[in-house]
Amino acid sequence: MKKLLSALTVTILTASLIGFIACNKDSSASNTTSGSNDIPPDITVTASLQGRVVDENGVPVQGAAVTSGTVSTTTDINGLFNFSNISLSSRFGYVQVVKSGYFTGSRSIITNSGASNYVTIQLTPRTATATFPAASGGTISVQPGDSAAFTANSIVSAATNAAYTGTVHVFATYLDPTAADLYKHMPGDLRGIGSDGKETALQSFGMLRVELEDDAGNKLQIASGQKATLTWAIPATLQSSAPATIPLWYFNDSTGRWIQQGSATRQGNNYVGTVSHFSWWNCDAPIGTVVFKLHVKDQYGNPIPHTYVEFTSSTMGTRGGYTDANGFAQGLILKGQALVMKVVTECGNVMGGINVGPALQDQDLGTVTINVNPVDLTLTGTVVDCSNNPVDSGMVNVTIDGLDYRAAVTKGAFTLPIVRCYATAANIPVTPTDFIGQQTGSTTTINAGSGQVKVGQLSACGITNTQFVTVTVNNATYNWTTPTPPNTITYQVSTGSIGTTPATFEQILASDNSTHRLSLNLTNLSGTGQYSAYMTLNAPNTNYAYGNPVTCNVTSFGAVGSFITGTLSGNLKDTITNTSYPLTGSLKVQRTQ
């Protein structure tokens, strides 16, 4: 093996490594398992599992429900969770994450028995994509080139199997198999169970998630004997290797495994296939793999835990995963393929790397030594409320080296230890919040590099944190106010394009986690003024959608952490009666990004 970067001397693969994708130039990929070495039997083992949950922008997600088998917990202020000594599958250790406003996140790992395994899960926003009448069917565009087509009278209630004839609400998303961060978003990992019942690694050519709901938010499915047609656009970099026929795989949300079912055919630069139910659906070619295992340690012989390791193919992109708490790494990589492996810090700094393979046999590579110089920084301080009393329940938000951290405030004090990526001093914004008083204070910026740093006393006072969205239509008023449970109001930002013009999309989601939900979408929101907005409103026995854009008059537009306020006017159409009604409303929503 040829040395690539001097800090690292041998190849590694992580315990939670996402299966790699390989080039397959066959005209057909209809076979299931392909070229793998003998795979150990799947048994139940005892191990620990911890990890971090972040949103689409890498911000920690607090209060997400995390489940593995029969045990569950919620993420803390930094999006962290921990399960100690639980029962896990040795081949598919599985964890699920549920948070309102997002598709269910998950991860499957090859479990290191007796150790503390680690994962990172990045949630994907769950927004209404489109609607169609069940009686006549329709074709829904998920994004350019990717779609789902439904025949007439093919939808039933998922709970009762009764025929459904109303409006179908589609929630869908696409995952690009060539994206560098695919491993953070995708469910499970790129391993599945073929039609022969054997485990195999997978090469993805595209993934779609489709979920269906009725007007009241109840789940719908495809009727028995009916099928929907899915179309996946083949990414440009995969078109030369995409086979004429490829197996389809759906994700089993209960077991954390991809299961082979059916196939798709290539039509130009698209794959087209039919499915009889909905979950994640994936176009995958089975691939051959070998097993690697080793330990990663620093120059002093200490294990390096939870370290990200990425493997890059010259034609098939990058995948990776994390070492466990003991610095142990094991898993699968491509058989007979040349790869570049790098060990990367959370900030994206490469600590070391080498050229890997082509490997034809399983290998135990012993101990990897990496020269690391961690920078430890600990921030301490106190927080008072508007009456100058210690805050009993709150938090401070801190941003450093491009990463977001949070510390709980208890009895007026906080301590935040940070392992930094850089040694140089940096300006660090610190913002306090009082949960009980529903107040956020001004941001204080300190300059620090390492060591113990006293922030001093912060005041969580000045900005009221109450958010609300109120809408009146057809003589009925709908109101969401937070932090009043079970209401949630979420502000999300994404980038894309309208035609060839780059655009920024802001979305405000309001829900009571039950029967009332609102989605408000704006484009290129940059300050006060009037904006066209697209709105959907779901309530029991009622569904409203925009006939023409709603007008959102933004009266204040604060910085991130502050608020957007404004009024709403226009018309919404009742999609059940096809009647349009005047709309009025107002909002105050905190900008979280």
C-alpha positions in Angstrom: 0.0 0.0 0.0 1.2 3.5 -0.9 1.4 6.0 1.9 -0.8 9.1 1.2 -0.5 11.3 4.3 2.3 10.9 6.9 0.1 10.9 10.0 -1.5 7.5 9.3 0.2 4.2 8.6 -2.5 1.7 7.8 -6.0 1.1 6.4 -9.2 1.2 8.6 -12.9 0.6 8.3 -15.4 1.6 11.0 -17.8 -0.3 13.1 -20.7 1.8 11.7 -19.3 2.0 8.2 -21.9 2.5 5.4 -21.4 -0.1 2.7 -19.4 1.1 -0.3 -20.6 1.3 -3.8 -18.6 -0.1 -6.8 -18.5 0.2 -10.5 -20.5 -2.5 -12.3 -20.4 -2.4 -16.1 -22.5 -5.5 -16.6 -25.7 -5.0 -18.7 -27.8 -6.6 -16.0 -27.6 -6.7 -12.2 -30.5 -9.0 -11.5 -28.5 -11.4 -9.4 -28.6 -10.9 -5.6 -25.5 -11.5 -3.5 -22.3 -11.1 -5.3 -18.7 -11.9 -4.5 -18.8 -11.5 -0.7 -16.6 -13.5 1.6 -18.3 -15.8 4.1 -20.5 -13.7 6.4 -20.8 -14.6 10.1 -24.2 -15.6 11.3 -26.5 -12.9 12.7 -26.7 -13.3 16.5 -27.9 -11.2 19.4 -25.1 -9.5 21.3 -24.8 -7.1 24.2 -23.3 -3.7 23.5 -23.7 0.0 24.0 -24.8 2.5 21.4 -24.4 6.2 21.4 -24.7 8.9 18.8 -25.6 12.4 17.8 -28.7 13.6 15.9 -28.5 16.8 13.8 -30.9 18.6 11.4 -30.2 19.3 7.7 -27.9 22.2 8.6 -25.9 20.2 11.2 -27.6 21.9 14.2 -28.1 19.5 17.2 -31.7 18.2 17.5 -33.0 18.2 21.1 -35.9 16.1 22.2 -35.9 13.6 19.3 -37.3 10.2 20.3 -34.6 7.5 19.8 -35.4 3.8 19.9 -33.3 0.6 19.6 -35.2 -2.6 20.0 -37.3 -2.3 23.2 -35.4 0.6 24.8 -35.9 4.3 24.1 -34.6 7.7 25.1 -34.6 11.3 23.9 -31.7 13.4 22.6 -30.2 16.0 25.0 -29.4 19.7 24.4 -26.6 18.7 22.0 -28.5 16.1 20.1 -26.7 13.3 22.0 -28.2 9.9 23.1 -26.8 6.9 24.8 -27.9 3.3 25.3 -25.8 1.2 27.7 -25.5 -2.6 27.5 -28.5 -3.3 25.3 -29.4 -6.2 23.0 -28.4 -5.7 19.4 -28.2 -7.7 16.2 -24.6 -8.5 15.5 -25.0 -7.8 11.8 -27.7 -5.1 11.9 -27.5 -3.2 15.1 -30.4 -0.7 14.6 -31.5 2.6 15.9 -34.4 4.8 14.9 -35.0 8.6 15.4 -38.4 10.3 15.3 -38.9 14.1 15.4 -41.9 16.1 14.3 -41.3 17.8 10.9 -38.7 15.2 9.7 -38.7 11.8 8.1 -37.8 9.0 10.5 -34.0 8.7 10.7 -32.1 5.5 11.3 -28.8 3.7 11.2 -27.7 0.1 11.0 -24.3 -1.0 12.0 -22.1 -4.2 12.3 -22.1 -4.2 16.1 -18.9 -4.5 18.1 -20.0 -6.7 20.9 -19.3 -5.5 24.4 -18.1 -2.0 23.2 -19.7 1.4 22.9 -20.6 1.8 19.2 -21.2 5.3 17.7 -23.4 6.8 14.9 -24.3 10.2 13.6 -27.8 10.7 12.1 -28.8 13.7 10.1 -32.6 14.1 9.7 -34.3 15.0 6.4 -37.2 17.6 6.5 -40.6 16.1 5.9 -42.7 18.5 3.9 -45.8 18.1 1.8 -44.7 17.5 -1.8 -48.0 17.6 -3.6 -51.6 16.2 -3.6 -53.7 14.2 -6.0 -57.3 12.9 -6.1 -57.4 9.2 -5.2 -60.3 8.6 -7.5 -58.4 9.6 -10.6 -54.7 9.1 -9.6 -51.9 11.3 -10.7 -48.1 11.7 -11.1 -46.1 13.5 -8.5 -42.7 15.1 -9.2 -40.3 14.6 -6.2 -37.6 16.6 -8.0 -36.7 17.0 -11.7 -36.3 13.4 -13.1 -37.7 11.6 -10.0 -41.4 10.9 -9.7 -44.2 8.6 -8.4 -47.3 7.8 -10.5 -50.5 6.4 -9.1 -53.4 4.8 -10.9 -57.1 5.6 -10.2 -58.7 4.1 -7.2 -55.5 2.5 -6.0 -55.3 4.0 -2.4 -56.5 2.5 0.9 -56.3 3.4 4.5 -53.2 1.8 6.0 -55.0 1.1 9.3 -58.3 -0.4 8.0 -57.5 -1.3 4.4 -60.7 0.5 3.4 -60.8 2.2 0.0 -59.9 5.9 0.1 -61.4 8.4 -2.5 -60.4 11.8 -1.1 -57.3 13.9 -1.6 -54.0 12.1 -1.1 -51.2 14.1 0.4 -47.7 13.1 -0.7 -44.6 13.5 1.4 -41.5 12.5 -0.6 -37.8 13.0 -0.8 -34.9 11.8 -2.9 -31.3 10.9 -1.9 -28.5 11.3 -4.4 -26.3 8.2 -4.2 -23.2 10.3 -5.2 -23.6 12.8 -2.4 -20.6 13.0 0.0 -23.0 13.1 3.0 -25.3 10.3 1.9 -24.2 8.2 4.9 -25.6 10.8 7.3 -29.1 10.9 5.7 -29.8 7.4 4.4 -31.7 4.8 6.4 -29.8 1.8 7.7 -26.7 1.3 5.7 -25.8 0.0 2.2 -26.3 -3.6 3.1 -29.4 -5.7 2.5 -30.9 -9.2 2.3 -31.2 -10.5 -1.2 -34.0 -12.7 -2.6 -31.8 -15.7 -1.8 -31.9 -14.7 1.9 -28.2 -13.8 2.1 -26.7 -10.5 3.3 -25.0 -8.4 0.6 -23.4 -5.0 0.2 -25.1 -2.7 -2.2 -24.3 0.0 -4.8 -27.0 2.6 -5.0 -28.2 4.3 -8.1 -30.9 6.4 -6.3 -33.3 6.3 -3.3 -36.8 7.6 -3.0 -39.0 7.9 0.2 -42.7 8.3 -0.4 -45.4 8.6 2.4 -49.1 9.1 1.8 -51.7 10.7 4.2 -55.4 11.6 4.0 -56.7 15.1 4.9 -56.6 14.3 8.6 -53.0 13.1 8.6 -53.9 9.4 8.7 -51.5 7.0 6.8 -52.5 5.7 3.4 -51.1 2.8 1.3 -51.4 1.2 -2.1 -54.3 -1.2 -2.3 -53.7 -4.9 -2.5 -53.2 -5.9 -6.2 -52.3 -2.4 -7.2 -48.9 -0.8 -7.9 -47.4 2.6 -8.2 -44.7 3.5 -10.7 -41.5 5.1 -9.5 -38.9 6.8 -11.7 -35.3 7.6 -10.6 -33.0 9.8 -12.6 -29.6 8.1 -12.9 -26.9 10.6 -11.8 -24.5 11.7 -14.6 -21.5 10.1 -13.0 -23.2 6.7 -12.7 -24.8 6.6 -16.2 -21.8 4.8 -17.8 -21.9 1.9 -15.3 -25.7 1.7 -14.8 -27.0 -1.8 -15.8 -30.0 -2.3 -18.1 -31.9 -4.0 -15.2 -31.3 -3.5 -11.5 -32.9 -5.0 -8.4 -35.2 -2.9 -6.3 -34.9 -2.9 -2.5 -37.2 -1.5 0.1 -36.2 -0.5 3.6 -37.7 -2.5 6.5 -38.3 0.1 9.2 -38.6 -2.6 11.9 -35.4 -4.6 11.2 -33.1 -1.9 9.7 -32.5 -4.0 6.6 -32.9 -3.4 2.9 -35.0 -6.2 1.4 -34.8 -7.1 -2.3 -38.2 -7.0 -4.0 -38.7 -6.6 -7.8 -36.6 -4.8 -10.3 -36.3 -1.6 -12.3 -35.5 -1.2 -16.0 -33.3 1.4 -17.6 -35.2 3.8 -19.9 -32.7 6.3 -21.3 -31.0 7.8 -18.2 -33.8 6.8 -15.8 -34.7 3.7 -13.9 -38.4 2.8 -13.9 -40.0 0.2 -11.6 -43.3 -0.6 -10.0 -43.9 -1.1 -6.2 -46.8 -2.5 -4.2 -46.2 -0.6 -0.9 -44.3 2.4 0.3 -41.2 2.9 2.4 -37.7 3.9 1.2 -37.1 2.3 -2.3 -33.6 1.9 -3.6 -32.1 0.9 -7.0 -29.1 -1.2 -6.0 -26.6 -3.6 -7.6 -25.2 -6.2 -5.2 -21.4 -5.9 -4.8 -18.5 -8.0 -3.5 -16.8 -7.0 -0.3 -14.0 -7.9 2.1 -13.8 -7.4 5.9 -11.3 -5.1 7.6 -10.7 -4.6 11.3 -8.2 -2.8 13.5 -7.7 -0.3 16.3 -7.0 3.5 15.9 -4.8 5.1 18.6 -2.9 8.3 19.1 0.9 8.7 19.4 0.6 8.0 23.2 -1.2 4.7 22.7 -4.7 6.1 23.7 -7.7 4.9 21.7 -9.3 7.5 19.4 -13.0 7.1 19.8 -15.9 8.3 17.5 -13.5 9.3 14.7 -14.9 9.6 11.2 -13.2 7.6 8.5 -14.0 8.0 4.8 -13.3 5.9 1.8 -13.3 7.4 -1.7 -13.6 5.6 -5.0 -12.3 7.5 -8.0 -15.6 6.9 -9.8 -18.2 6.2 -7.1 -17.9 8.9 -4.5 -17.2 8.8 -0.7 -18.7 6.8 2.2 -17.6 6.4 5.8 -18.4 5.9 9.4 -17.1 6.1 13.0 -14.7 4.2 15.3 -16.3 3.0 18.6 -15.4 4.1 22.1 -12.3 1.9 22.1 -11.1 3.2 18.8 -12.0 -0.2 17.2 -13.0 -0.3 13.6 -14.5 -3.1 11.5 -16.8 -3.6 8.6 -16.9 -4.0 4.8 -15.1 -2.4 1.9 -15.1 -3.1 -1.8 -13.4 -6.3 -2.9 -10.7 -5.7 -5.6 -11.2 -2.0 -5.7 -8.6 0.8 -5.2 -9.8 3.3 -2.6 -8.4 6.4 -0.8 -9.0 6.4 2.9 -8.9 9.4 5.2 -9.4 10.0 8.9 -11.3 13.3 9.3 -12.0 15.5 12.3 -15.5 16.9 13.0 -14.4 20.2 11.4 -13.4 18.4 8.2 -9.6 18.4 8.8 -7.8 15.4 7.5 -5.7 13.8 10.2 -4.2 11.1 7.9 -4.9 8.8 5.1 -3.5 6.1 2.7 -4.3 4.4 -0.5 -6.2 1.2 0.1 -6.4 -2.0 -1.9 -7.3 -3.6 -4.1 -8.0 -6.1 -1.4 -9.1 -9.6 -2.2 -9.1 -11.2 1.3 -10.3 -10.3 4.8 -7.6 -8.6 6.8 -6.8 -7.8 10.4 -4.6 -4.7 10.3 -3.7 -4.4 13.9 -3.2 -1.0 15.4 -3.2 2.3 13.5 -1.3 5.2 15.0 -2.3 8.8 14.3 -0.5 11.9 15.6 -3.2 14.1 17.1 -3.0 17.3 19.1 -6.5 17.9 20.6 -7.3 21.4 21.8 -9.4 21.4 24.9 -11.5 24.5 25.8 -13.9 24.7 28.7 -16.4 27.7 29.0 -18.0 28.5 32.3 -20.3 31.2 33.4 -23.6 32.3 35.1 -26.9 33.3 33.7 -29.6 35.6 35.3 -33.1 36.3 34.3 -34.9 39.7 33.9 -35.2 40.1 37.7 -31.5 39.4 38.1 -32.2 36.0 39.7 -30.3 32.9 38.7 -31.9 31.1 35.8 -33.2 27.7 37.0 -33.7 26.1 33.6 -32.1 27.4 30.4 -29.3 27.0 28.0 -26.5 28.9 26.2 -25.8 28.6 22.5 -22.2 28.7 21.4 -20.7 28.6 17.9 -17.0 27.9 17.3 -15.0 26.5 14.4 -18.2 26.4 12.4 -19.9 24.0 14.8 -22.8 24.6 17.2 -22.7 23.6 20.8 -25.2 24.0 23.7 -24.9 23.8 27.5 -27.7 23.4 30.0 -28.1 26.2 32.6 -29.0 24.8 36.0 -29.3 26.9 39.2 -27.8 29.9 37.3 -24.6 28.2 36.1 -23.2 26.4 33.0 -20.1 24.5 32.0 -19.4 23.6 28.4 -16.3 21.4 27.6 -15.3 21.5 23.9 -12.7 19.6 22.0 -11.7 22.1 19.3 -10.4 21.4 15.8 -8.0 24.4 15.8 -5.5 25.9 18.3 -5.8 29.5 17.3 -8.0 31.9 19.3 -11.4 32.6 17.8 -14.3 35.0 18.4 -17.0 32.9 20.1 -20.7 34.1 20.2 -22.5 33.0 23.4 -26.3 33.5 23.7 -28.3 32.7 26.9 -31.9 31.5 27.0 -34.3 31.3 30.0 -36.8 28.5 29.4 -39.1 29.4 32.3 -39.2 33.2 31.6 -39.3 32.5 27.8 -36.6 35.1 27.2 -33.4 35.2 25.3 -30.6 37.7 26.0 -28.2 39.5 23.8 -25.3 37.6 22.3 -21.9 38.1 24.0 -18.8 37.5 22.0 -15.6 36.3 23.7 -12.2 35.6 22.3 -10.6 32.3 23.4 -8.5 29.5 22.2 -8.0 26.8 24.8 -8.0 26.1 28.5 -10.4 27.2 31.2 -12.3 30.4 30.1 -14.7 32.3 32.3 -17.5 33.9 30.2 -18.8 35.9 33.2 -22.4 36.7 34.0 -24.9 36.7 31.1 -28.5 38.1 31.1 -31.2 36.0 29.5 -33.5 38.9 29.1 -34.7 41.2 26.3 -36.2 39.0 23.6 -39.5 37.2 24.2 -39.4 33.6 22.9 -43.1 33.1 22.4 -43.9 32.1 18.8 -47.3 31.9 17.1 -49.0 31.3 13.8 -52.7 32.3 13.5 -54.8 31.8 10.4 -58.5 32.5 9.8 -60.3 30.9 6.8 -63.9 30.0 6.2 -65.0 31.5 9.6 -62.6 29.2 11.5 -59.5 30.3 13.3 -56.4 28.0 13.6 -53.8 28.9 16.2 -50.4 27.4 17.1 -48.5 28.9 20.0 -45.1 27.7 21.4 -43.7 26.7 23.8 -47.2 25.5 24.7 -47.3 21.6 24.2 -48.0 19.8 22.0 -47.6 22.7 19.5 -44.4 22.9 17.5 -43.3 25.7 15.1 -40.3 25.0 13.0 -38.3 27.4 10.7 -36.2 25.7 8.0 -34.0 27.1 5.2 -32.8 25.3 2.1 -31.1 26.4 -1.2 -31.9 25.4 -4.7 -33.0 27.0 -8.0 -36.0 28.2 -9.8 -35.2 27.2 -13.4 -31.5 28.2 -13.7 -31.7 30.9 -11.1 -30.3 30.1 -7.6 -32.9 30.6 -4.9 -33.3 30.3 -1.1 -36.4 28.7 0.3 -37.8 29.4 3.8 -40.4 27.1 5.3 -42.5 27.6 8.4 -44.1 24.4 9.8 -46.8 24.5 12.5 -48.3 21.4 14.1 -50.1 20.2 17.2 -48.7 16.7 16.5 -52.2 15.5 15.9 -54.8 16.9 13.5 -53.9 20.5 12.6 -50.9 21.2 10.5 -49.7 24.2 8.4 -46.9 24.7 5.9 -45.9 28.1 4.7 -43.3 28.4 2.0 -41.5 31.6 1.0 -38.7 32.3 -1.6 -35.7 34.5 -1.2 -36.8 36.1 2.1 -34.2 38.7 2.9 -35.9 41.5 5.0 -39.2 43.3 5.5 -41.6 43.7 2.6 -44.3 41.7 0.8 -43.6 38.2 -0.4 -45.5 35.6 -2.3 -46.1 32.5 -0.1 -47.5 29.0 -0.8 -49.5 27.5 2.0 -51.3 24.3 2.9 -53.5 23.8 5.9 -54.7 20.4 7.2 -57.5 20.0 9.8 -60.1 17.3 10.5 -62.3 16.7 7.5 -60.8 19.8 5.8 -57.8 20.4 3.6 -56.8 23.8 2.2 -54.2 24.5 -0.4 -53.2 27.6 -2.3 -55.1 28.4 -5.5 -52.9 31.5 -6.0 -50.0 32.5 -3.8 -50.8 34.0 -0.4 -49.3 37.4 0.4 -47.0 37.5 3.4 -46.2 41.0 4.6 -43.0 40.7 6.7 -43.0 43.6 9.2 -39.8 42.6 11.0 -36.9 40.4 10.0 -34.4 39.8 12.8 -31.0 38.1 12.8 -30.6 34.4 13.4 -31.9 33.8 16.9 -34.4 36.7 16.6 -37.9 36.7 15.0 -39.8 37.2 11.8 -43.2 38.9 12.3 -45.8 39.6 9.7 -49.4 39.3 8.4 -51.0 36.9 5.9 -53.7 37.6 3.3 -55.1 36.0 0.2 -57.2 32.9 -0.6 -57.1 29.2 0.2 -59.0 26.5 -1.7 -60.8 23.8 0.1 -59.6 20.8 -1.9 -62.6 18.7 -0.8 -65.3 21.1 -1.9 -63.1 22.9 -4.5 -64.3 26.2 -2.9 -62.0 29.2 -2.4 -62.1 31.2 0.8 -60.5 34.5 1.9 -57.6 34.1 4.3 -56.1 36.4 7.0 -53.4 35.6 9.5 -50.4 36.7 11.5 -47.2 35.1 12.7 -44.1 35.5 14.9 -41.5 32.8 14.3 -37.9 32.6 15.5 -35.1 32.3 12.9 -33.1 29.3 13.9 -30.7 29.4 10.9 
